[in-house]
Amino acid sequence: MRATLYFRGSLSSCNYSCPYCPFSKTVDSSETLAKDRIQVRRFVEWAADQEALGHRLSIFFNPYGEGLVHRWYREAMIELSHMAHVDKVAIQTNLSAKLDWTERLNPDTSAFWATYHPGETSEERFLGRCLDLYRRGIPFSVGSVGVRSAFESIESLRRGLPEEVYLWINAFKDRKNYYTDGEIERMRAVDPLFELNLPDYASLGSACRTGESVFFVQGPGIIKRCYSDRRVIGHLYRSELEELAQVRPCGMKTCGCYIGYAHMPELDLGRYYGEGLLERRRLPDQRPSAHAGGVR
């Protein structure tokens, strides 16, 4: 079967300290880092074993912090990118780590979800890392949280990036009705798909590929439909993928996170992202024909 797996180990620290982000609120002990390293290694070994079983995998590392500053995430990306049955391996990263190691990646199967944090790094430094990936031919998207204090920085970054590199904006949802109509227009000028991220989609009982062909794996092997749904549906190292795969309608009232609602068939986000759905990389010239919520 074809399966998409999101993996999050015990890592829970970041080298940035963004005020709106929970990733920056802890410092991991050496014991926690050692546990995370073992978990990542076990997951890579499990993935390797799936070739003999006829499975094809897409893998997304979504650590609760910054993974690429740690060698074991870089090695995992390299190893997985060269496995014949892995269609894609991607990671969410702030691009603070050096990128010389990416020379060992298979650019045909690797991708980056790069996040820009204007208060934590300079535009020059971040843009330089993006252009480095671009020169290496490694697919990537760039994103940032759309808080008002970042508007000008986001717009400036858009001007500096190659036109074909998609820059997406995560709508700031901690405050209800945060954006004025004018601000929505301003953000849409940067990200044509901005309004897809504005709503929290009514999802209770709706069809979703999570739990059927998309699985969210926590470090020890615990599997959930998605990170927002706390129900455990199985264990990666105790069951075969076919045993885990079941049609499971969403049990949450709403879904406002891209890595969740991207897998709701009724939204049909593949028409905007194509093969870049995992790393949030937009197809050229694809944009909604209606305003927020219009994808329904």
Contacts in CASP RR format, 6 or more apart in sequence:
PFRMAT RR
TARGET T0000
AUTHOR 0000-0000-0000
METHOD contacts of the structure
MODEL  1
MRATLYFRGSLSSCNYSCPYCPFSKTVDSSETLAKDRIQVRRFVEWAADQ
EALGHRLSIFFNPYGEGLVHRWYREAMIELSHMAHVDKVAIQTNLSAKLD
WTERLNPDTSAFWATYHPGETSEERFLGRCLDLYRRGIPFSVGSVGVRSA
FESIESLRRGLPEEVYLWINAFKDRKNYYTDGEIERMRAVDPLFELNLPD
YASLGSACRTGESVFFVQGPGIIKRCYSDRRVIGHLYRSELEELAQVRPC
GMKTCGCYIGYAHMPELDLGRYYGEGLLERRRLPDQRPSAHAGGVR
1 55 0 8 1.000
1 56 0 8 1.000
1 213 0 8 1.000
1 241 0 8 1.000
1 242 0 8 1.000
1 245 0 8 1.000
2 55 0 8 1.000
2 56 0 8 1.000
2 57 0 8 1.000
2 58 0 8 1.000
2 87 0 8 1.000
2 213 0 8 1.000
3 55 0 8 1.000
3 56 0 8 1.000
3 57 0 8 1.000
3 58 0 8 1.000
3 213 0 8 1.000
3 214 0 8 1.000
3 215 0 8 1.000
3 241 0 8 1.000
3 245 0 8 1.000
4 57 0 8 1.000
4 58 0 8 1.000
4 59 0 8 1.000
4 60 0 8 1.000
4 209 0 8 1.000
4 213 0 8 1.000
4 214 0 8 1.000
4 215 0 8 1.000
4 263 0 8 1.000
4 278 0 8 1.000
5 47 0 8 1.000
5 57 0 8 1.000
5 58 0 8 1.000
5 59 0 8 1.000
5 60 0 8 1.000
5 214 0 8 1.000
5 215 0 8 1.000
5 216 0 8 1.000
5 217 0 8 1.000
6 60 0 8 1.000
6 62 0 8 1.000
6 214 0 8 1.000
6 215 0 8 1.000
6 216 0 8 1.000
6 217 0 8 1.000
6 227 0 8 1.000
6 259 0 8 1.000
7 40 0 8 1.000
7 43 0 8 1.000
7 59 0 8 1.000
7 60 0 8 1.000
7 61 0 8 1.000
7 62 0 8 1.000
7 217 0 8 1.000
7 219 0 8 1.000
8 61 0 8 1.000
8 62 0 8 1.000
8 63 0 8 1.000
8 64 0 8 1.000
8 216 0 8 1.000
8 217 0 8 1.000
8 218 0 8 1.000
8 219 0 8 1.000
8 227 0 8 1.000
9 36 0 8 1.000
9 39 0 8 1.000
9 40 0 8 1.000
9 63 0 8 1.000
9 64 0 8 1.000
9 218 0 8 1.000
9 219 0 8 1.000
10 28 0 8 1.000
10 32 0 8 1.000
10 35 0 8 1.000
10 36 0 8 1.000
10 39 0 8 1.000
10 219 0 8 1.000
11 28 0 8 1.000
11 32 0 8 1.000
11 33 0 8 1.000
11 36 0 8 1.000
11 63 0 8 1.000
11 64 0 8 1.000
11 65 0 8 1.000
11 67 0 8 1.000
11 70 0 8 1.000
12 23 0 8 1.000
12 26 0 8 1.000
12 28 0 8 1.000
12 32 0 8 1.000
12 64 0 8 1.000
12 65 0 8 1.000
13 23 0 8 1.000
13 24 0 8 1.000
13 26 0 8 1.000
13 27 0 8 1.000
13 28 0 8 1.000
13 65 0 8 1.000
13 66 0 8 1.000
14 21 0 8 1.000
14 23 0 8 1.000
14 24 0 8 1.000
14 65 0 8 1.000
14 66 0 8 1.000
14 94 0 8 1.000
15 66 0 8 1.000
15 69 0 8 1.000
15 94 0 8 1.000
15 96 0 8 1.000
16 23 0 8 1.000
16 24 0 8 1.000
16 66 0 8 1.000
16 94 0 8 1.000
16 96 0 8 1.000
16 117 0 8 1.000
16 120 0 8 1.000
16 121 0 8 1.000
17 24 0 8 1.000
17 120 0 8 1.000
18 24 0 8 1.000
18 117 0 8 1.000
18 119 0 8 1.000
18 120 0 8 1.000
18 145 0 8 1.000
20 145 0 8 1.000
20 147 0 8 1.000
20 172 0 8 1.000
20 174 0 8 1.000
21 145 0 8 1.000
22 64 0 8 1.000
23 64 0 8 1.000
23 65 0 8 1.000
23 66 0 8 1.000
24 65 0 8 1.000
28 36 0 8 1.000
33 70 0 8 1.000
36 63 0 8 1.000
36 70 0 8 1.000
36 72 0 8 1.000
36 219 0 8 1.000
37 70 0 8 1.000
37 72 0 8 1.000
39 219 0 8 1.000
39 220 0 8 1.000
39 221 0 8 1.000
40 72 0 8 1.000
40 73 0 8 1.000
40 76 0 8 1.000
41 72 0 8 1.000
41 76 0 8 1.000
42 237 0 8 1.000
43 76 0 8 1.000
43 217 0 8 1.000
43 219 0 8 1.000
43 221 0 8 1.000
43 236 0 8 1.000
44 76 0 8 1.000
44 79 0 8 1.000
44 80 0 8 1.000
46 236 0 8 1.000
46 237 0 8 1.000
47 57 0 8 1.000
47 59 0 8 1.000
47 80 0 8 1.000
47 83 0 8 1.000
47 86 0 8 1.000
48 79 0 8 1.000
48 83 0 8 1.000
50 57 0 8 1.000
50 85 0 8 1.000
50 241 0 8 1.000
51 83 0 8 1.000
51 84 0 8 1.000
51 85 0 8 1.000
53 240 0 8 1.000
53 241 0 8 1.000
54 85 0 8 1.000
55 85 0 8 1.000
55 241 0 8 1.000
56 85 0 8 1.000
56 86 0 8 1.000
56 87 0 8 1.000
57 83 0 8 1.000
57 85 0 8 1.000
57 86 0 8 1.000
57 87 0 8 1.000
58 86 0 8 1.000
58 87 0 8 1.000
58 88 0 8 1.000
58 89 0 8 1.000
58 90 0 8 1.000
58 278 0 8 1.000
59 80 0 8 1.000
59 86 0 8 1.000
59 88 0 8 1.000
59 89 0 8 1.000
59 90 0 8 1.000
60 89 0 8 1.000
60 90 0 8 1.000
60 91 0 8 1.000
60 92 0 8 1.000
60 113 0 8 1.000
60 259 0 8 1.000
60 278 0 8 1.000
60 279 0 8 1.000
61 67 0 8 1.000
61 73 0 8 1.000
61 76 0 8 1.000
61 77 0 8 1.000
61 89 0 8 1.000
61 90 0 8 1.000
61 91 0 8 1.000
61 92 0 8 1.000
62 91 0 8 1.000
62 92 0 8 1.000
62 227 0 8 1.000
62 259 0 8 1.000
63 73 0 8 1.000
63 91 0 8 1.000
63 92 0 8 1.000
66 93 0 8 1.000
66 94 0 8 1.000
66 96 0 8 1.000
66 97 0 8 1.000
67 73 0 8 1.000
67 91 0 8 1.000
67 93 0 8 1.000
67 97 0 8 1.000
68 74 0 8 1.000
68 77 0 8 1.000
68 91 0 8 1.000
68 93 0 8 1.000
68 95 0 8 1.000
68 96 0 8 1.000
68 97 0 8 1.000
69 96 0 8 1.000
69 97 0 8 1.000
73 91 0 8 1.000
74 97 0 8 1.000
74 101 0 8 1.000
76 89 0 8 1.000
77 89 0 8 1.000
77 91 0 8 1.000
77 105 0 8 1.000
77 110 0 8 1.000
78 101 0 8 1.000
78 104 0 8 1.000
78 105 0 8 1.000
80 86 0 8 1.000
80 89 0 8 1.000
80 109 0 8 1.000
81 89 0 8 1.000
81 105 0 8 1.000
81 106 0 8 1.000
81 109 0 8 1.000
81 110 0 8 1.000
82 106 0 8 1.000
82 109 0 8 1.000
86 109 0 8 1.000
87 109 0 8 1.000
88 109 0 8 1.000
88 110 0 8 1.000
88 111 0 8 1.000
88 275 0 8 1.000
88 278 0 8 1.000
88 279 0 8 1.000
89 109 0 8 1.000
89 110 0 8 1.000
89 111 0 8 1.000
90 110 0 8 1.000
90 111 0 8 1.000
90 112 0 8 1.000
90 113 0 8 1.000
90 278 0 8 1.000
90 279 0 8 1.000
91 112 0 8 1.000
91 113 0 8 1.000
92 113 0 8 1.000
92 115 0 8 1.000
93 112 0 8 1.000
93 113 0 8 1.000
93 114 0 8 1.000
93 115 0 8 1.000
94 114 0 8 1.000
94 115 0 8 1.000
94 116 0 8 1.000
94 117 0 8 1.000
94 120 0 8 1.000
94 121 0 8 1.000
95 112 0 8 1.000
95 114 0 8 1.000
95 115 0 8 1.000
95 126 0 8 1.000
95 129 0 8 1.000
95 130 0 8 1.000
95 133 0 8 1.000
96 121 0 8 1.000
99 129 0 8 1.000
99 132 0 8 1.000
99 133 0 8 1.000
99 136 0 8 1.000
102 110 0 8 1.000
102 133 0 8 1.000
102 136 0 8 1.000
102 138 0 8 1.000
103 136 0 8 1.000
105 138 0 8 1.000
107 136 0 8 1.000
107 137 0 8 1.000
107 138 0 8 1.000
107 139 0 8 1.000
110 138 0 8 1.000
110 139 0 8 1.000
111 138 0 8 1.000
111 139 0 8 1.000
111 140 0 8 1.000
111 276 0 8 1.000
111 278 0 8 1.000
111 279 0 8 1.000
111 281 0 8 1.000
112 133 0 8 1.000
112 138 0 8 1.000
112 139 0 8 1.000
112 140 0 8 1.000
112 141 0 8 1.000
112 279 0 8 1.000
113 140 0 8 1.000
113 141 0 8 1.000
113 143 0 8 1.000
113 279 0 8 1.000
113 280 0 8 1.000
114 129 0 8 1.000
114 130 0 8 1.000
114 133 0 8 1.000
114 140 0 8 1.000
114 141 0 8 1.000
114 142 0 8 1.000
114 143 0 8 1.000
115 142 0 8 1.000
115 143 0 8 1.000
115 144 0 8 1.000
116 126 0 8 1.000
116 142 0 8 1.000
116 143 0 8 1.000
116 144 0 8 1.000
116 153 0 8 1.000
116 154 0 8 1.000
116 157 0 8 1.000
117 144 0 8 1.000
117 145 0 8 1.000
118 144 0 8 1.000
118 149 0 8 1.000
118 150 0 8 1.000
118 153 0 8 1.000
118 154 0 8 1.000
119 150 0 8 1.000
119 153 0 8 1.000
123 153 0 8 1.000
123 156 0 8 1.000
123 157 0 8 1.000
126 157 0 8 1.000
127 157 0 8 1.000
127 160 0 8 1.000
127 161 0 8 1.000
130 140 0 8 1.000
130 142 0 8 1.000
130 161 0 8 1.000
130 165 0 8 1.000
131 162 0 8 1.000
133 140 0 8 1.000
134 140 0 8 1.000
134 162 0 8 1.000
134 165 0 8 1.000
139 276 0 8 1.000
139 279 0 8 1.000
139 281 0 8 1.000
140 165 0 8 1.000
140 279 0 8 1.000
140 281 0 8 1.000
141 165 0 8 1.000
141 166 0 8 1.000
141 167 0 8 1.000
141 168 0 8 1.000
141 276 0 8 1.000
141 279 0 8 1.000
141 280 0 8 1.000
141 281 0 8 1.000
141 282 0 8 1.000
142 157 0 8 1.000
142 161 0 8 1.000
142 165 0 8 1.000
142 166 0 8 1.000
142 167 0 8 1.000
142 168 0 8 1.000
143 167 0 8 1.000
143 168 0 8 1.000
143 169 0 8 1.000
143 170 0 8 1.000
143 280 0 8 1.000
144 150 0 8 1.000
144 153 0 8 1.000
144 154 0 8 1.000
144 157 0 8 1.000
144 167 0 8 1.000
144 169 0 8 1.000
144 170 0 8 1.000
145 169 0 8 1.000
145 170 0 8 1.000
145 172 0 8 1.000
146 154 0 8 1.000
146 169 0 8 1.000
146 170 0 8 1.000
146 171 0 8 1.000
146 172 0 8 1.000
146 187 0 8 1.000
147 172 0 8 1.000
148 183 0 8 1.000
151 183 0 8 1.000
151 186 0 8 1.000
151 187 0 8 1.000
154 167 0 8 1.000
154 169 0 8 1.000
154 190 0 8 1.000
155 190 0 8 1.000
157 167 0 8 1.000
158 167 0 8 1.000
158 190 0 8 1.000
161 167 0 8 1.000
164 284 0 8 1.000
166 191 0 8 1.000
166 280 0 8 1.000
166 281 0 8 1.000
166 282 0 8 1.000
167 190 0 8 1.000
167 191 0 8 1.000
168 191 0 8 1.000
168 193 0 8 1.000
168 194 0 8 1.000
168 197 0 8 1.000
168 280 0 8 1.000
168 282 0 8 1.000
169 187 0 8 1.000
169 190 0 8 1.000
169 191 0 8 1.000
169 194 0 8 1.000
169 197 0 8 1.000
170 197 0 8 1.000
170 258 0 8 1.000
171 178 0 8 1.000
171 179 0 8 1.000
171 194 0 8 1.000
171 197 0 8 1.000
171 198 0 8 1.000
172 178 0 8 1.000
172 179 0 8 1.000
173 200 0 8 1.000
173 256 0 8 1.000
179 187 0 8 1.000
179 198 0 8 1.000
184 194 0 8 1.000
184 195 0 8 1.000
184 198 0 8 1.000
184 292 0 8 1.000
187 194 0 8 1.000
188 194 0 8 1.000
188 195 0 8 1.000
192 282 0 8 1.000
192 286 0 8 1.000
192 287 0 8 1.000
192 288 0 8 1.000
193 272 0 8 1.000
193 282 0 8 1.000
193 286 0 8 1.000
193 287 0 8 1.000
193 288 0 8 1.000
195 288 0 8 1.000
195 291 0 8 1.000
195 292 0 8 1.000
195 293 0 8 1.000
195 294 0 8 1.000
196 269 0 8 1.000
196 272 0 8 1.000
196 288 0 8 1.000
196 292 0 8 1.000
196 293 0 8 1.000
196 295 0 8 1.000
197 256 0 8 1.000
197 258 0 8 1.000
198 292 0 8 1.000
198 293 0 8 1.000
199 256 0 8 1.000
199 292 0 8 1.000
199 293 0 8 1.000
200 254 0 8 1.000
200 255 0 8 1.000
200 256 0 8 1.000
201 254 0 8 1.000
201 255 0 8 1.000
201 256 0 8 1.000
201 261 0 8 1.000
201 264 0 8 1.000
201 267 0 8 1.000
201 293 0 8 1.000
201 296 0 8 1.000
202 253 0 8 1.000
202 254 0 8 1.000
203 250 0 8 1.000
203 251 0 8 1.000
203 252 0 8 1.000
203 253 0 8 1.000
203 254 0 8 1.000
203 255 0 8 1.000
203 261 0 8 1.000
203 264 0 8 1.000
204 250 0 8 1.000
204 251 0 8 1.000
204 252 0 8 1.000
204 253 0 8 1.000
204 254 0 8 1.000
205 249 0 8 1.000
205 250 0 8 1.000
205 251 0 8 1.000
206 249 0 8 1.000
206 250 0 8 1.000
206 264 0 8 1.000
206 266 0 8 1.000
207 247 0 8 1.000
207 249 0 8 1.000
207 250 0 8 1.000
207 264 0 8 1.000
207 265 0 8 1.000
207 266 0 8 1.000
208 214 0 8 1.000
208 225 0 8 1.000
208 226 0 8 1.000
208 248 0 8 1.000
208 249 0 8 1.000
208 250 0 8 1.000
208 260 0 8 1.000
208 263 0 8 1.000
208 264 0 8 1.000
208 265 0 8 1.000
209 263 0 8 1.000
209 264 0 8 1.000
209 265 0 8 1.000
210 216 0 8 1.000
210 225 0 8 1.000
210 226 0 8 1.000
210 229 0 8 1.000
210 248 0 8 1.000
210 250 0 8 1.000
210 260 0 8 1.000
210 263 0 8 1.000
211 223 0 8 1.000
211 225 0 8 1.000
211 233 0 8 1.000
211 244 0 8 1.000
211 245 0 8 1.000
211 246 0 8 1.000
211 248 0 8 1.000
212 245 0 8 1.000
212 246 0 8 1.000
212 247 0 8 1.000
212 248 0 8 1.000
213 245 0 8 1.000
214 263 0 8 1.000
215 223 0 8 1.000
215 224 0 8 1.000
215 225 0 8 1.000
215 236 0 8 1.000
215 244 0 8 1.000
216 223 0 8 1.000
216 224 0 8 1.000
216 225 0 8 1.000
216 226 0 8 1.000
216 227 0 8 1.000
217 223 0 8 1.000
217 236 0 8 1.000
218 224 0 8 1.000
221 235 0 8 1.000
221 236 0 8 1.000
221 237 0 8 1.000
222 232 0 8 1.000
222 234 0 8 1.000
222 235 0 8 1.000
222 236 0 8 1.000
223 232 0 8 1.000
223 233 0 8 1.000
223 234 0 8 1.000
223 235 0 8 1.000
223 236 0 8 1.000
223 244 0 8 1.000
224 230 0 8 1.000
224 231 0 8 1.000
224 232 0 8 1.000
224 233 0 8 1.000
225 231 0 8 1.000
225 233 0 8 1.000
225 248 0 8 1.000
225 250 0 8 1.000
225 251 0 8 1.000
226 252 0 8 1.000
226 257 0 8 1.000
226 259 0 8 1.000
226 260 0 8 1.000
227 257 0 8 1.000
227 259 0 8 1.000
228 252 0 8 1.000
228 255 0 8 1.000
228 257 0 8 1.000
228 260 0 8 1.000
229 250 0 8 1.000
229 251 0 8 1.000
229 252 0 8 1.000
233 244 0 8 1.000
233 246 0 8 1.000
233 248 0 8 1.000
234 244 0 8 1.000
236 244 0 8 1.000
250 264 0 8 1.000
255 261 0 8 1.000
255 264 0 8 1.000
258 280 0 8 1.000
261 267 0 8 1.000
261 269 0 8 1.000
262 269 0 8 1.000
262 273 0 8 1.000
262 277 0 8 1.000
262 280 0 8 1.000
266 296 0 8 1.000
267 295 0 8 1.000
267 296 0 8 1.000
268 295 0 8 1.000
269 277 0 8 1.000
269 295 0 8 1.000
270 277 0 8 1.000
271 283 0 8 1.000
271 286 0 8 1.000
272 282 0 8 1.000
272 283 0 8 1.000
272 286 0 8 1.000
272 287 0 8 1.000
272 288 0 8 1.000
273 280 0 8 1.000
273 281 0 8 1.000
273 282 0 8 1.000
273 283 0 8 1.000
273 286 0 8 1.000
274 283 0 8 1.000
276 282 0 8 1.000
276 283 0 8 1.000
288 294 0 8 1.000
288 295 0 8 1.000
END
